[in-house]
Amino acid sequence: MSRNNIKAWNTYKTLYVIPYDEFFTYLNEDRSLFVYKDLCLKVDKPRIKTHLFKSNKCVCGISTTHFAIQLSKNQTTPHINAWHIVDDKTKYLMTSDHIISKRLNGSDDLSNRQVLCMTCNNKKN
């Protein structure tokens, strides 16, 4: 399986791409909202908090380099995805993985989350 998730990238309509370190400058004081240009998005979900408040590095060594504000097909509300972007043709979707699976009664708590690239996440499952 290829590490590159360019097909995954192309399933979204990308509105904005913000470098990882710059993303923090657009968070409000309590870091619950992302305010950028014409958008105000909640960042209170464990999926995004994992990338912001825990290590942003996968076990394979790649890390979150950018956040993309994207629309899924048939959706009108944008959401935030984490990516490791090398260049226009090389992009890796970064996920927030449950360390102890929910199937095994693992919690959604941040302490039970880790960043994994999509390839490592798929290998784990």
MIDOSE-1310 file (N, C-alpha, C; in nm, 2 decimals, decimal comma, always signed):
residues 125
msrn	+0,08/-0,12/+0,00/+0,00/+0,00/+0,00/+0,09/+0,13/+0,00; +0,05/+0,22/-0,08/+0,13/+0,34/-0,09/+0,10/+0,43/+0,03; +0,21/+0,50/+0,08/+0,19/+0,59/+0,19/+0,12/+0,72/+0,14; +0,14/+0,76/+0,02/+0,09/+0,88/-0,04/-0,06/+0,88/-0,04
nika	-0,13/+0,97/+0,01/-0,28/+0,98/+0,02/-0,33/+1,08/-0,08; -0,27/+1,10/-0,19/-0,32/+1,20/-0,29/-0,46/+1,18/-0,33; -0,50/+1,05/-0,34/-0,64/+1,02/-0,37/-0,73/+1,07/-0,26; -0,69/+1,05/-0,14/-0,78/+1,10/-0,03/-0,78/+1,25/-0,03
wnty	-0,67/+1,32/-0,06/-0,67/+1,47/-0,07/-0,77/+1,51/-0,18; -0,77/+1,44/-0,29/-0,85/+1,48/-0,40/-1,00/+1,46/-0,38; -1,04/+1,38/-0,28/-1,18/+1,36/-0,25/-1,24/+1,48/-0,18; -1,16/+1,58/-0,14/-1,20/+1,70/-0,07/-1,19/+1,82/-0,16
ktly	-1,28/+1,92/-0,13/-1,25/+2,05/-0,19/-1,18/+2,13/-0,08; -1,06/+2,17/-0,11/-0,97/+2,24/-0,02/-0,99/+2,39/-0,03; -1,03/+2,45/+0,09/-1,05/+2,59/+0,09/-0,92/+2,66/+0,13; -0,85/+2,61/+0,24/-0,73/+2,68/+0,29/-0,63/+2,57/+0,33
vipy	-0,51/+2,60/+0,32/-0,40/+2,51/+0,38/-0,31/+2,60/+0,47; -0,30/+2,56/+0,59/-0,23/+2,65/+0,69/-0,12/+2,56/+0,75; +0,01/+2,61/+0,75/+0,12/+2,54/+0,81/+0,09/+2,51/+0,96; +0,14/+2,40/+1,01/+0,11/+2,36/+1,15/+0,14/+2,47/+1,25
deff	+0,26/+2,53/+1,25/+0,29/+2,63/+1,35/+0,20/+2,76/+1,34; +0,17/+2,79/+1,22/+0,09/+2,91/+1,19/-0,06/+2,89/+1,24; -0,10/+2,76/+1,24/-0,24/+2,73/+1,28/-0,27/+2,78/+1,42; -0,17/+2,77/+1,51/-0,19/+2,81/+1,65/-0,22/+2,96/+1,66
tyln	-0,18/+3,04/+1,57/-0,20/+3,19/+1,58/-0,35/+3,22/+1,55; -0,42/+3,13/+1,49/-0,56/+3,15/+1,46/-0,66/+3,09/+1,56; -0,61/+3,04/+1,67/-0,69/+2,98/+1,78/-0,73/+3,09/+1,88; -0,85/+3,09/+1,93/-0,89/+3,19/+2,03/-0,81/+3,15/+2,16
edrs	-0,84/+3,24/+2,26/-0,76/+3,23/+2,38/-0,77/+3,09/+2,45; -0,89/+3,03/+2,46/-0,90/+2,90/+2,52/-0,88/+2,78/+2,42; -0,84/+2,82/+2,30/-0,81/+2,72/+2,20/-0,92/+2,63/+2,16; -1,04/+2,68/+2,17/-1,16/+2,60/+2,13/-1,22/+2,64/+1,99
lfvy	-1,17/+2,75/+1,94/-1,22/+2,80/+1,81/-1,10/+2,83/+1,72; -1,11/+2,80/+1,59/-1,02/+2,84/+1,49/-1,09/+2,95/+1,41; -1,03/+3,07/+1,41/-1,08/+3,19/+1,34/-0,99/+3,23/+1,23; -1,03/+3,22/+1,10/-0,94/+3,24/+0,99/-1,03/+3,30/+0,87
kdlc	-0,99/+3,42/+0,83/-1,06/+3,48/+0,72/-1,21/+3,48/+0,75; -1,29/+3,42/+0,67/-1,44/+3,42/+0,68/-1,49/+3,30/+0,76; -1,40/+3,22/+0,83/-1,44/+3,10/+0,90/-1,42/+3,11/+1,05; -1,51/+3,04/+1,12/-1,49/+3,02/+1,26/-1,54/+2,87/+1,29
lkvd	-1,44/+2,79/+1,31/-1,46/+2,64/+1,33/-1,42/+2,60/+1,47; -1,51/+2,51/+1,53/-1,47/+2,45/+1,66/-1,36/+2,35/+1,64; -1,27/+2,36/+1,74/-1,16/+2,26/+1,75/-1,17/+2,19/+1,88; -1,29/+2,15/+1,92/-1,31/+2,09/+2,05/-1,32/+1,93/+2,04
kpri	-1,31/+1,88/+1,92/-1,31/+1,74/+1,90/-1,18/+1,67/+1,93; -1,18/+1,55/+1,99/-1,05/+1,48/+2,01/-0,97/+1,46/+1,89; -1,03/+1,44/+1,77/-0,96/+1,42/+1,65/-0,86/+1,54/+1,62; -0,90/+1,66/+1,64/-0,81/+1,77/+1,62/-0,72/+1,80/+1,74
kthl	-0,78/+1,79/+1,86/-0,70/+1,81/+1,98/-0,58/+1,72/+1,99; -0,59/+1,60/+1,93/-0,47/+1,51/+1,94/-0,35/+1,57/+1,87; -0,38/+1,63/+1,75/-0,27/+1,70/+1,67/-0,22/+1,83/+1,74; -0,31/+1,89/+1,81/-0,27/+2,02/+1,87/-0,20/+2,01/+2,00
fksn	-0,24/+1,92/+2,09/-0,20/+1,91/+2,22/-0,12/+1,79/+2,27; -0,10/+1,70/+2,17/-0,02/+1,58/+2,20/+0,09/+1,59/+2,09; +0,17/+1,49/+2,09/+0,27/+1,48/+1,98/+0,20/+1,48/+1,84; +0,26/+1,55/+1,75/+0,20/+1,55/+1,62/+0,28/+1,45/+1,52
kcvc	+0,35/+1,36/+1,58/+0,44/+1,27/+1,51/+0,38/+1,13/+1,51; +0,38/+1,06/+1,39/+0,34/+0,92/+1,38/+0,46/+0,83/+1,42; +0,43/+0,71/+1,45/+0,53/+0,61/+1,49/+0,63/+0,59/+1,38; +0,59/+0,61/+1,25/+0,68/+0,59/+1,14/+0,77/+0,71/+1,12
gist	+0,75/+0,82/+1,19/+0,84/+0,93/+1,19/+0,79/+1,05/+1,12; +0,68/+1,04/+1,04/+0,63/+1,17/+0,97/+0,54/+1,24/+1,07; +0,53/+1,37/+1,05/+0,45/+1,45/+1,14/+0,35/+1,54/+1,07; +0,26/+1,59/+1,14/+0,16/+1,68/+1,09/+0,24/+1,81/+1,05
thfa	+0,23/+1,85/+0,92/+0,29/+1,97/+0,88/+0,19/+2,08/+0,84; +0,07/+2,04/+0,81/-0,03/+2,14/+0,77/-0,17/+2,10/+0,82; -0,25/+2,20/+0,84/-0,40/+2,17/+0,85/-0,47/+2,22/+0,73; -0,56/+2,15/+0,68/-0,64/+2,19/+0,56/-0,78/+2,21/+0,60
iqls	-0,84/+2,32/+0,56/-0,98/+2,34/+0,58/-1,05/+2,29/+0,45; -1,13/+2,19/+0,47/-1,18/+2,11/+0,35/-1,33/+2,08/+0,36; -1,38/+2,06/+0,25/-1,52/+2,02/+0,24/-1,53/+1,88/+0,18; -1,61/+1,79/+0,24/-1,63/+1,66/+0,19/-1,74/+1,68/+0,08
knqt	-1,75/+1,57/+0,00/-1,85/+1,58/-0,11/-1,99/+1,59/-0,04; -2,07/+1,67/-0,10/-2,21/+1,70/-0,06/-2,22/+1,76/+0,08; -2,12/+1,82/+0,13/-2,12/+1,89/+0,25/-2,10/+2,04/+0,23; -2,17/+2,12/+0,32/-2,15/+2,27/+0,31/-2,07/+2,33/+0,42
tphi	-2,05/+2,25/+0,53/-1,98/+2,29/+0,64/-1,84/+2,24/+0,63; -1,74/+2,33/+0,63/-1,60/+2,28/+0,62/-1,55/+2,22/+0,76; -1,45/+2,14/+0,75/-1,39/+2,07/+0,86/-1,24/+2,08/+0,85; -1,17/+2,05/+0,96/-1,02/+2,05/+0,96/-0,97/+1,91/+0,95
nawh	-0,87/+1,90/+0,85/-0,80/+1,77/+0,84/-0,65/+1,80/+0,86; -0,58/+1,71/+0,92/-0,44/+1,72/+0,94/-0,36/+1,64/+0,83; -0,25/+1,70/+0,78/-0,18/+1,64/+0,67/-0,03/+1,66/+0,69; +0,04/+1,57/+0,64/+0,19/+1,58/+0,62/+0,21/+1,61/+0,47
ivdd	+0,25/+1,73/+0,43/+0,26/+1,77/+0,29/+0,40/+1,78/+0,26; +0,45/+1,71/+0,16/+0,58/+1,72/+0,11/+0,58/+1,82/-0,01; +0,49/+1,80/-0,11/+0,48/+1,88/-0,23/+0,34/+1,86/-0,28; +0,31/+1,92/-0,40/+0,18/+1,91/-0,46/+0,13/+1,77/-0,48
ktky	+0,22/+1,68/-0,51/+0,19/+1,54/-0,54/+0,21/+1,44/-0,43; +0,26/+1,48/-0,31/+0,29/+1,39/-0,20/+0,23/+1,45/-0,07; +0,11/+1,39/-0,04/+0,04/+1,43/+0,08/+0,00/+1,30/+0,16; +0,01/+1,31/+0,29/-0,02/+1,20/+0,38/-0,13/+1,25/+0,48
lmts	-0,25/+1,18/+0,48/-0,35/+1,21/+0,58/-0,31/+1,16/+0,71; -0,32/+1,25/+0,81/-0,28/+1,22/+0,95/-0,41/+1,20/+1,03; -0,41/+1,09/+1,11/-0,53/+1,06/+1,18/-0,51/+1,07/+1,33; -0,62/+1,07/+1,40/-0,62/+1,06/+1,55/-0,67/+0,92/+1,58
dhii	-0,58/+0,83/+1,63/-0,61/+0,69/+1,65/-0,63/+0,67/+1,80; -0,73/+0,57/+1,83/-0,75/+0,53/+1,97/-0,63/+0,43/+2,00; -0,56/+0,45/+2,10/-0,45/+0,36/+2,14/-0,51/+0,23/+2,18; -0,61/+0,23/+2,27/-0,69/+0,12/+2,31/-0,82/+0,13/+2,23
skrl	-0,85/+0,04/+2,14/-0,96/+0,05/+2,05/-1,09/+0,07/+2,13; -1,19/+0,14/+2,07/-1,32/+0,15/+2,13/-1,39/+0,02/+2,14; -1,36/-0,08/+2,05/-1,41/-0,21/+2,06/-1,37/-0,28/+2,19; -1,25/-0,24/+2,24/-1,20/-0,30/+2,36/-1,22/-0,20/+2,48
ngsd	-1,33/-0,12/+2,47/-1,37/-0,03/+2,57/-1,27/+0,09/+2,59; -1,19/+0,12/+2,49/-1,10/+0,24/+2,50/-1,19/+0,36/+2,50; -1,14/+0,47/+2,56/-1,22/+0,59/+2,57/-1,18/+0,69/+2,46; -1,27/+0,79/+2,45/-1,24/+0,90/+2,35/-1,15/+1,00/+2,41
dlsn	-1,11/+0,98/+2,54/-1,03/+1,08/+2,61/-0,90/+1,10/+2,53; -0,85/+1,22/+2,55/-0,72/+1,26/+2,48/-0,60/+1,17/+2,52; -0,61/+1,12/+2,64/-0,50/+1,03/+2,69/-0,50/+0,90/+2,62; -0,61/+0,86/+2,55/-0,61/+0,74/+2,47/-0,60/+0,77/+2,32
rqvl	-0,54/+0,87/+2,29/-0,53/+0,91/+2,15/-0,38/+0,92/+2,11; -0,35/+0,89/+1,98/-0,22/+0,92/+1,92/-0,23/+0,95/+1,78; -0,14/+1,03/+1,73/-0,14/+1,06/+1,59/-0,08/+0,95/+1,51; -0,15/+0,90/+1,40/-0,09/+0,80/+1,31/-0,12/+0,85/+1,17
cmtc	-0,03/+0,83/+1,08/-0,06/+0,85/+0,94/-0,16/+0,75/+0,89; -0,23/+0,77/+0,79/-0,34/+0,68/+0,74/-0,28/+0,54/+0,72; -0,16/+0,53/+0,66/-0,10/+0,40/+0,63/-0,07/+0,32/+0,76; -0,02/+0,38/+0,86/+0,01/+0,32/+0,99/-0,13/+0,28/+1,06
nnkk	-0,22/+0,37/+1,05/-0,35/+0,34/+1,11/-0,42/+0,22/+1,04; -0,41/+0,21/+0,91/-0,46/+0,10/+0,84/-0,39/-0,03/+0,87; -0,26/-0,03/+0,89/-0,18/-0,15/+0,93/-0,22/-0,19/+1,07; -0,25/-0,10/+1,16/-0,29/-0,13/+1,29/-0,42/-0,21/+1,30
n	-0,51/-0,17/+1,21/-0,65/-0,23/+1,21/-0,64/-0,35/+1,13
